[in-house]
Amino acid sequence: MNQFQAYFKLGMDHILDLKGFDHILFIIALCAIYLLRDWKKILILVTAFTIGHSITLALATLNIFTVKANLIEFLIPVTIAVTAFFNILRPRPSSGSGIQANYFFALFFGLIHGLGFSNYLKSLLGRESSIWEPLLAFNLGLEVGQLIIVGIFILISSIAIGILSANRKEWALVISSVVFGMAIMMVLDAIYW
């Protein structure tokens, strides 16, 4: 396996890791109000998150920006809770074609999530002569991993709403409420530890 493939796999593994399910919860919270027909909006959300994640990974790897790990471990579930809470307040996406608040959430919260993995990635990239190719490969792997999560979630949503006739608004509220509850538990855990 060459360097690009190794870092690409690391990015995918990072997002798909069930032990560190905070990213998965965040992606579900981002997508909870959308359906398959909203695929363009979903793609923008996921890409905005990856861009934010990429920026802080690069800044931290280059030692331009550092934040204490315990603060990040607290902020990551806060971002999940805020996103899920926003869905509870507005369980349907805006119908306009303009830039939506969710895009800013995804970008800004991606910055925070990127810091959560930065120390580990920095230790790996510190051995590389150039960080740009591995960083690109990692972030592409991250994007593909996120799209896998989105695909699975949208498939489940499509089955629940389209085949099982669940109400779209109620589906979004239930999913967002469950994610919100899990995120609050993670926040409390981060405060306690």
Protein Blocks (a to p, Z undefined) as FASTA:
>chain_A
ZZklmmmmmmmmmmmmmklmmlmmmmmmmmmmpcfklmmmmmmmmmmmmmmmmmmmmmmm
nopaccdfklmmmmmmmmmmmmmmmmmmmmcccfbfbdcfklmmmmmmmmmmmmmmmmmm
mmmmmmpmblklmmmmmmmmmmmmmmmmmmmmmmmmmmmmmmnopafklmmmmmmmmmmm
mmmmmmmmmmmZZ
